[in-house]
Each structure stands twice: as structure tokens, then as C-alpha cells.
């Protein structure tokens, strides 16, 4: 009986010790520059400044805290549990609004996760968070960690600004490569560009057709009527895309018949 009790106590002690060691793997919360804890040294100096600047703005205006944390390894723990423990231990976001967001990257484990507080789950859905992480894969595979983290951070920041009905700073839009809504000016520029392109095509075709006709006439004169043609219709028909089919009649089918071949399908 005593042996079993001693074994149970020993097992519990081992488990408690393991849990305490496990919990100690979480880095201490930073006292300053709390929006970027780059323990794995993955973020460049300039990108880090941009992250801190936007993080401070979000916190000041909305009490929302968007935090990047990089670590070398998770120590064998799954990233979901690690991120959740870190999020709660640090207390990311406002206590009442619960509007914190954590972007966690484990460099050596090659894993990352976005943890979102309840207050921002409507803005940063699981699907959108997945898209942001997918966008990080290519730069990370190329070793461009800093660029990938900055872009992901700005995308998440953009969603937070939208959630609170505020326009994101231009630096967020540029860094995140966010698609801007087209203004009247954008539509006018596009319309003018299309018009110019259309005019250029028409002018080019007109010049081409005219040159072809002149060559035809010269060929007809030089060859004493053996080659070429003086008819505008014949010359233009093969050279101008708007004249092709000229002389086939006023419309309708040509009277062909089916040979029985072909294929059918559906979806």
C-alpha cells in the first residue's frame, strides 16, 4: 500500500515538474516594444520599426494589440497549445474587448500560427487567417522571413482598422499589398487607356490595309494585270480584320452537312 502511495506521489511530482519546465519554455513578456518579440531574430530592423509603429497606433486608437512572437522551437509542444498558453500568459489585447491577435512563428520547427481573441474573430476569421499564413509560405521557403512577417502583420492590421471603421494608413496598404477600391479617377484612367489602345489598333489596321492595297495596285500595274488587283474589295478582304468574310453574301449558313463526328459533355 505504502509502495503504491509512494509511486503515485512520485509520479505526480514528476508530472508537476514536467509541467513547470514546459511552462517555462514560454518567453517572458516584453516590457517595452511589446508588439514584436523577435526571439529567433527573424525580423529586420526597418521592418521591425514598421511593425512597432502600426502596433502602437492600433493599441492607442482601439486598444487592440497585434503582436508578433518568434521562437526557435516549441520544445515538442503543438503550436496550438503553445500559442494559446502564451496568449493567455501575456494577456494580449484589452481585457474587456478581448481584441488581441498573436502571430507566432517557430523558426526551427517551421511552424506558424495566428491566434485571435474573441473580440476580433468576426474580422479575422479562420479562413482569412489561413490565407495570411499561406501567403507567408513562399517568402519563408526563400528565407525571406522579415518580408513575409511584415506583409502578414500589415494584412492583419488592415482587418483591424476595417473592424473599427477606420481607414488603414497608406503604409499598411503598401506593405500588405492590399487591393484598393477603384475611385472615379481610376475608372477614367482605365477608360482612356482602353480608348487609346482601340484607336491605335484601328489606325494600325487602316495603315496596313491601305499599304496592302497600294502594293496590290503596283503589282497589278507592273505585271500588266497578271498579278494583284485594282479592286478595293479583293485587296482589303484578306488584309483587314473587319473586312474578312466580305463577299460571302448577306448572311446565313453555307449548306454543309454533318459527318457524324464530335463529342458531348456536361458538368
C-alpha positions in Angstrom: 0.0 0.0 0.0 2.8 2.4 1.0 4.7 1.4 -2.1 1.7 2.3 -4.3 1.2 5.6 -2.5 4.9 6.5 -2.8 4.8 5.6 -6.5 1.7 7.8 -7.0 3.3 10.7 -5.2 6.5 10.3 -7.2 4.5 10.3 -10.5 2.6 13.4 -9.6 5.8 15.1 -8.6 7.3 14.2 -12.0 4.3 15.5 -13.8 4.3 18.7 -11.9 8.0 19.2 -12.6 7.5 18.5 -16.3 4.6 21.0 -16.4 6.7 23.7 -14.7 9.6 23.1 -17.1 7.2 23.1 -20.0 5.5 26.3 -18.9 8.9 28.0 -18.5 9.5 27.5 -22.2 7.3 30.4 -22.9 9.4 33.6 -23.2 8.9 36.4 -20.7 6.5 39.1 -21.9 8.5 42.1 -23.1 8.2 45.3 -21.0 8.8 47.7 -24.0 8.1 47.3 -27.7 5.5 44.7 -26.8 4.2 44.3 -30.4 7.3 42.5 -31.5 9.2 39.8 -29.5 11.7 38.6 -32.1 13.5 35.9 -30.0 14.5 34.0 -33.1 16.0 37.0 -34.9 13.8 36.8 -38.0 12.8 40.4 -38.5 15.0 43.1 -40.0 15.5 46.5 -38.2 13.5 48.6 -40.7 10.6 46.0 -40.9 10.6 45.9 -37.1 10.2 49.6 -36.8 7.2 49.5 -39.2 5.6 46.7 -37.1 6.1 48.6 -33.8 4.7 51.8 -35.3 1.5 50.2 -36.5 1.2 48.1 -33.3 1.4 51.3 -31.2 -1.2 53.0 -33.4 -3.7 50.1 -33.1 -3.2 50.0 -29.3 -3.6 53.7 -28.9 -6.7 54.1 -31.1 -8.6 50.9 -30.4 -6.8 49.2 -27.5 -6.2 46.3 -29.9 -2.9 44.6 -29.6 -1.4 42.8 -32.7 1.7 41.0 -31.5 4.4 39.1 -33.4 6.4 36.5 -31.4 9.2 34.4 -32.9 10.8 31.5 -31.1 13.4 29.0 -32.1 11.4 25.9 -31.1 8.2 24.9 -29.4 10.1 22.2 -27.4 7.9 19.4 -28.8 4.6 21.0 -27.9 1.9 21.5 -30.6 1.8 25.1 -31.8 -1.9 25.5 -31.0 -1.4 24.8 -27.3 1.8 26.9 -27.1 0.1 29.9 -28.8 -2.9 29.6 -26.5 -0.8 29.5 -23.4 1.4 32.4 -24.5 -1.6 34.4 -25.4 -3.2 34.0 -22.0 0.0 34.3 -20.0 0.9 37.6 -21.6 -2.7 38.9 -21.7 -2.6 40.1 -25.2 -5.4 42.7 -26.0 -7.8 44.7 -23.9 -9.4 42.6 -21.1 -12.9 43.9 -21.8 -12.7 44.0 -25.6 -10.6 40.8 -25.9 -9.2 42.2 -29.1 -5.7 40.7 -29.2 -4.0 38.9 -32.1 -0.9 36.8 -31.9 1.3 35.9 -34.9 3.5 33.1 -33.6 6.4 31.7 -35.6 8.6 28.8 -34.5 11.7 29.0 -36.8 13.4 25.6 -36.3 10.1 23.8 -36.2 9.0 25.5 -39.4 5.5 26.3 -38.0 3.4 29.4 -37.5 0.0 30.2 -36.2 -2.4 33.2 -35.8 -4.3 33.2 -32.5 -7.2 35.6 -32.4 -9.1 37.0 -29.4 -12.9 36.6 -29.4 -13.4 40.3 -30.0 -11.8 40.1 -33.4 -12.9 36.7 -34.6 -15.5 38.4 -36.9 -12.9 40.5 -38.6 -10.1 37.9 -38.7 -11.9 34.7 -39.5 -10.2 31.3 -39.5 -10.4 31.3 -43.3 -8.7 34.7 -43.6 -6.0 33.7 -41.0 -5.3 30.7 -43.2 -4.9 32.9 -46.3 -2.4 35.1 -44.4 -0.4 32.1 -43.3 -0.5 30.7 -46.9 1.0 34.0 -48.1 3.9 33.6 -45.7 5.0 30.2 -47.1 6.7 31.4 -50.3 8.9 34.1 -48.7 9.7 31.8 -45.8 10.8 29.0 -48.1 13.1 31.5 -49.8 14.5 32.6 -46.4 12.9 36.0 -46.6 11.4 35.8 -43.1 11.3 39.5 -42.4 9.4 40.4 -45.6 6.9 37.6 -45.0 6.3 38.6 -41.4 5.8 42.3 -42.3 3.3 41.5 -45.0 1.3 39.2 -42.8 1.3 41.7 -40.0 0.1 44.5 -42.2 -2.7 42.3 -43.6 -3.9 41.5 -40.1 -3.6 45.2 -39.2 -5.7 46.2 -42.2 -8.5 43.9 -41.0 -8.4 45.5 -37.5 -8.7 49.0 -38.9 -11.7 47.9 -41.0 -13.3 46.3 -38.0 -13.3 49.7 -36.2 -14.4 51.6 -39.3 -11.1 53.5 -39.8 -9.0 53.7 -42.9 -5.7 52.0 -42.7 -2.6 54.1 -43.1 -1.0 54.1 -46.5 2.0 52.2 -45.1 -0.3 49.3 -44.2 -1.8 49.2 -47.7 1.6 49.3 -49.4 3.3 46.8 -47.2 0.4 44.4 -47.3 -0.2 44.9 -51.0 -3.9 45.4 -50.3 -6.1 45.9 -53.3 -7.6 49.4 -53.2 -11.1 50.1 -54.2 -11.2 51.8 -57.6 -12.1 55.5 -57.5 -13.7 57.5 -60.3 -10.2 58.7 -61.3 -9.1 55.0 -61.6 -12.0 54.2 -63.8 -11.4 57.2 -66.0 -7.8 56.3 -66.4 -8.7 52.8 -67.4 -11.3 54.0 -69.9 -8.8 56.4 -71.5 -6.3 53.6 -71.7 -8.8 51.3 -73.5 -9.8 54.1 -75.8 -6.2 54.9 -76.8 -5.5 51.2 -77.3 -8.5 50.8 -79.6 -7.6 53.9 -81.6 -4.0 52.6 -82.0 -5.3 49.2 -83.3 -7.7 50.8 -85.7 -5.1 53.2 -87.1 -2.6 50.4 -87.4 -5.1 48.3 -89.3 -6.1 51.1 -91.6 -2.4 51.8 -92.4 -1.8 48.1 -93.0 -4.8 47.7 -95.3 -4.0 50.9 -97.3 -0.4 49.8 -97.7 -1.6 46.3 -98.9 -3.9 47.9 -101.4 -1.2 50.2 -102.8 1.2 47.2 -103.2 -1.6 45.3 -104.9 -2.1 48.1 -107.4 1.6 48.4 -108.1 1.9 44.7 -108.6 -1.1 44.8 -111.0 0.5 47.6 -113.0 4.0 46.2 -113.1 2.8 42.7 -114.1 0.4 44.1 -116.7 -2.6 42.7 -115.0 -1.3 39.2 -114.3 -0.9 39.7 -110.5 -2.7 41.8 -108.0 -6.0 43.6 -108.3 -7.4 47.0 -108.7 -10.5 46.1 -106.7 -10.5 47.6 -103.2 -12.8 44.7 -102.1 -10.3 42.0 -103.1 -7.3 43.8 -101.5 -9.0 44.7 -98.3 -10.7 41.3 -97.8 -7.5 39.4 -96.9 -5.7 42.3 -95.1 -8.3 43.9 -92.8 -9.8 42.0 -89.9 -13.1 44.0 -90.2 -13.3 43.1 -94.0 -12.8 39.4 -93.7 -15.7 37.5 -95.0 -16.6 40.3 -97.4 -18.3 39.0 -100.4 -19.7 35.9 -98.8 -23.3 37.1 -99.1 -25.7 38.7 -96.8 -25.6 36.0 -94.1 -26.8 32.6 -93.3 -25.1 29.2 -93.3 -23.1 27.7 -96.1 -25.0 24.5 -96.7 -22.6 22.0 -95.2 -23.6 18.6 -93.7 -22.6 16.8 -90.6 -20.2 13.8 -90.8 -21.4 12.3 -87.5 -18.2 13.1 -85.6 -17.9 15.2 -82.4 -18.1 15.0 -78.7 -20.6 15.9 -76.0 -20.1 16.6 -72.3 -21.6 18.3 -69.3 -20.9 19.3 -65.6 
